[in-house]
Amino acid sequence: LRGAFDDTDTTGPDAVLSGIVGKTGTVSYGPAGSSPGQRKITGEFLCLSYRIVSKVGDQVRFEARFKQDDAITLTTWA
């Protein structure tokens, strides 16, 4: 998982991901976004790592690695 760094309290990727490394939890995500009708993937995932990636002159980004820990469910966003 990669994206733009955002340290918004309680909802930004930094607030959410920095506290779950080494933990398993239910994750839902949409590879094409979360608009109604788009594919939604839900399952149990172990967060292997989280890091902030920063290069001089570039936008600060984050990277997180997950491992699927159980079967996934494929649905669509409502």
Secondary structure, 3 states (H helix, E strand, C coil): CEEECCCCCCCCHHHHHCCCCCCEEEEEECCCCCCCCCEEEEEEEEEEEEEEECCCCCCCEEEEEEEEEEEEEEEECC
